[in-house]
Amino acid sequence: MTEVATIAADVDKQRVLCRISLQIMRDKFGSQDEEAPMHFVARHRAELQEAARRLIEKRAYEADGSVIIRSKDL
């Protein structure tokens, strides 16, 4: 099973991948282990997008150009 969920953002006509671990989602939002990760992401899309937006505005990019949403970002 995938341990990271990924959502995409468009920044200056470039795709930025925004990742969050399933463990953080379970801890923050109470996701069940058997729940499909993308269903859970869909239910909490607004919170995840807001966290990703803040990280992108801070230019908190990883070496590969992605952003990692951590517990402290939610």
N, C-alpha and C positions, 0 to 999 in steps of 0.2 A: 504494500500500500504506500502511496505517496505520503511523504512526511511534510511537504511544503505545498502550499497553495500559491498560485501565481495569477495576478491580474495585470493587465496592460494599461498603460497611460500613454497618451500622445503629448509629446513635449516638443514644440518647434518642429513639427512634422516628422519627429522621430519617435519610434516606439520605445518606451521604457518599461521593463518588466519590474513589477513590484511583488516581492515575495514575503510570505508570512508562514511561520511554522504552524503545523496543526496543533502542536502542544500549546502554543501561545493562545490560539483560538479556543482550545478546550479550557484553558485556565481563565481567560478573560470573559468568554461568552457561554461556557458550559456545553460545548459541542460534545456529542456522543461519539465514541470511537467508531461505531459502525456507520455513522452518518457520512454520506458522500461529501467530500471536501467542497466541491463547487456548489452544492446546494446550500451549504453553510455559508460560504462566501456570498452567495446571492442574498441571503437573509441579512447579512451584516455589511453589505456593499457600501452603504453611506459612511459608516465608521472607517472602513478600510480605505476608501477613496480619500477621505479627509486626512487620514494619517499619511497616506502616500503623497498627497498634495503638499503637506507641510514639509515632508522630507525632500521633495523635489525643489520646493522653493528655497530650502536651505542648501541645495546642491549636495545633499548627503548621499552621493553615488558611491557604489562599490567599484572596484577596479574594472569589472565587466560592464559597467554602465547601468546596472540594475539598482534598485533600492531594496533594503531589507527593513520590513516593519517589525519592530521589536515591541516587547510588552510595554516599555516606557513610552512608546509612541502612541499608544491607544488611550 
